[in-house]
Amino acid sequence: MLGYIKAYKPDLKVKDYEIYKGIYCSLCKRLGKSYSPIAQLLLNYDYTFLLLLKLSISSSCPSFKIKRCHYNPLVKCKTCSGKNNDLDFCSDTAVIMSYYKVKDNIVDSRIIKKIAMCFSFPFIALMHWKAKRRLPEVEKIVCQAMKEQRAVEMNKECGIDIAADPTAKALSSIFIAGENDEQRITILRRLGYLIGRWIYIIDAVDDLNDDLKNNNFNPFYKTEKYNEEFCEYARQLLNTTAGEAALAFELLDIYRFKPILENIIYDGLANETERVLKKDRRCDREKSV
């Protein structure tokens, strides 16, 4: 996961934003405790969303305590206290997925980034060795997804639906990991698939110019550059996928943190869509009217 699943902060209440930060800080601390301070660099908002979702449907309510930040001892933040299986699951998942992302970057990146990835690989590989023993189910899911993704991307004619499928299936399986209720599993499987699909599409849009320049695979390879027609097509594709994810989300029984999750699903995804598209001025909605 790549950090696109974020809350839209201007529309969050202060109390909800404090909880959102607390979830982020809790995951950061757990990564540092379970692995090393280096592992905290792997954290992004996608894993925060995963933890928030897991905690929101859990039967047990997490408790928060005020603790000092490891990076800035002058700052205090709310963090989940005590042992929490959801925290362990999300921190282990972050390490496993980051390991395969680094491996992928080593293959696809330009020389400078490739050197940086090769330098960091021994550290992430050591953490991955521990994480895959702690969470073999997720290791199997992500490993298989990467193999399928490589096979799919060998076909330059591959369309967006086929290209996004391995990532979508992987997120779908991760979302239902550890669940026993059949109705909840059905809903989470659908939600995970759509979130995974959305992440893959927005990353492909975000990387389009660089992929064309470096001759890397991109499902939008037929597009020679950003233009108004492409931007509107990408916007509709992303918004439709996010809309279907919202429909699946509405079916979930949420015990806590619902306003934060609603903010992410309804406002955060839409805001990220516009942010990525407007990185090129020709994608500005106002100019396409």
Secondary structure, 3 states (H helix, E strand, C coil): CCCCCCCCHHHCCHHHHHHHHHHHHHHHHHHHHHCCHHHHHHCCHHHHHHHHHHHHCCCCCCCEEEEECCCCCCCEEEEECCCCHHHHHHHHHHHHHHHHHHHHHHHHCCHHHHHHHHHHHHHHHHHHHHHHHHCHHHHHHHHHHHHHHHHHHCCCCCCHHHHHHHHHHHHHHHHHCCCCCHHHHHHHHHHHHHHHHHHHHHHHHHCHHHHHHHCCCCCCCCCCCCCHHHHHHHHHHHHHHHHHHHHHHHCCCCCCCHHHHHHHHHHHHHHHHHHHHCCCHHHCHHHHC
